[in-house]
């Protein structure tokens, strides 16, 4: 893989990480104490974690995938990018399903 492409993936991973942290901090006061991570077919939430655990869960996974960008080969790097995007979107969806406005 070209170093230019690898640098782009690393910058993209860092950007996703920073945006995730900013979003999580911005909505912290609007979230309940326990965050439901899974939606049931009837619309209810399940598999709860504490708010503080949730605040660090997605950024930690994104940090790991960003490290993955910089270490692994081209095929693995593209898979890590997909994982990072999915985690970013999942983080936003969990926030919106749990927000108390």
ZASETOR-919640 format. One line per field, with one value per residue (C-alpha): x, y, z; residue number from 1. Coordinates in nm, 3 decimals, m for minus. Each point is the difference from the previous one (the first is absolute). Layout:
# residues N
X = (X, ...)
Y = (Y, ...)
Z = (Z, ...)
nukol = (NUM, ...)
This chain:
# residues 101
X = (0.000, 0.122, 0.100, m0.224, m0.308, 0.100, 0.039, m0.348, m0.150, 0.172, m0.124, m0.351, 0.012, 0.117, m0.275, m0.267, 0.142, m0.002, m0.350, m0.128, 0.152, m0.149, m0.346, 0.010, 0.105, m0.264, m0.288, 0.121, m0.260, m0.284, 0.064, m0.150, 0.223, m0.030, 0.035, m0.180, 0.225, m0.250, m0.348, m0.257, m0.261, m0.268, 0.197, 0.137, 0.366, 0.221, 0.361, 0.061, 0.336, 0.070, 0.022, 0.368, 0.081, m0.185, 0.191, 0.331, m0.111, m0.024, 0.307, 0.205, m0.102, 0.070, 0.342, 0.077, m0.110, 0.211, 0.303, m0.104, 0.015, 0.360, 0.129, m0.175, 0.012, m0.238, m0.273, m0.015, 0.009, m0.310, m0.178, 0.101, m0.139, m0.334, m0.003, 0.077, m0.285, m0.244, 0.099, m0.038, m0.350, m0.100, 0.112, m0.225, m0.296, 0.036, 0.011, m0.318, m0.193, 0.094, m0.020, m0.248, m0.086)
Y = (0.000, 0.345, 0.205, 0.280, m0.225, m0.134, 0.355, 0.082, m0.300, 0.098, 0.361, m0.125, m0.228, 0.284, 0.225, m0.264, m0.046, 0.374, 0.053, m0.296, 0.142, 0.344, m0.145, m0.214, 0.295, 0.226, m0.239, m0.126, 0.194, m0.114, m0.372, m0.218, m0.162, m0.339, m0.016, m0.272, m0.143, m0.236, 0.063, m0.275, m0.067, 0.155, 0.327, m0.045, 0.030, m0.268, m0.081, 0.307, 0.154, 0.299, 0.342, 0.030, m0.337, 0.101, 0.328, m0.188, m0.312, 0.136, 0.227, m0.294, m0.221, 0.283, 0.052, m0.368, 0.015, 0.313, m0.185, m0.280, 0.250, 0.082, m0.355, m0.242, m0.061, 0.140, m0.265, 0.015, 0.381, 0.021, m0.242, 0.212, 0.307, m0.175, m0.101, 0.359, 0.139, m0.260, 0.074, 0.374, m0.044, m0.247, 0.249, 0.267, m0.238, m0.110, 0.363, 0.089, m0.302, 0.080, 0.380, 0.154, 0.339)
Z = (0.000, m0.077, 0.301, m0.128, 0.019, 0.340, 0.132, m0.133, 0.182, 0.323, m0.030, m0.074, 0.303, 0.223, m0.138, 0.072, 0.350, 0.076, m0.139, 0.203, 0.318, m0.071, m0.067, 0.313, 0.217, m0.157, 0.074, 0.339, 0.200, m0.229, 0.050, 0.276, 0.262, m0.174, m0.379, m0.194, m0.271, m0.165, m0.141, 0.023, m0.266, 0.222, 0.014, 0.351, 0.093, 0.154, 0.093, 0.212, 0.092, 0.220, m0.159, 0.085, m0.157, m0.315, m0.018, m0.028, m0.191, m0.356, 0.027, 0.131, m0.292, m0.243, 0.156, m0.052, m0.365, m0.053, 0.128, m0.237, m0.291, 0.071, 0.059, m0.235, m0.374, m0.264, 0.023, 0.378, m0.004, m0.219, 0.234, 0.299, m0.178, m0.048, 0.367, 0.104, m0.210, 0.132, 0.362, m0.063, m0.147, 0.273, 0.266, m0.150, m0.029, 0.363, 0.109, m0.190, 0.128, 0.360, 0.009, 0.240, m0.140)
nukol = (1, 2, 3, 4, 5, 6, 7, 8, 9, 10, 11, 12, 13, 14, 15, 16, 17, 18, 19, 20, 21, 22, 23, 24, 25, 26, 27, 28, 29, 30, 31, 32, 33, 34, 35, 36, 37, 38, 39, 40, 41, 42, 43, 44, 45, 46, 47, 48, 49, 50, 51, 52, 53, 54, 55, 56, 57, 58, 59, 60, 61, 62, 63, 64, 65, 66, 67, 68, 69, 70, 71, 72, 73, 74, 75, 76, 77, 78, 79, 80, 81, 82, 83, 84, 85, 86, 87, 88, 89, 90, 91, 92, 93, 94, 95, 96, 97, 98, 99, 100, 101)
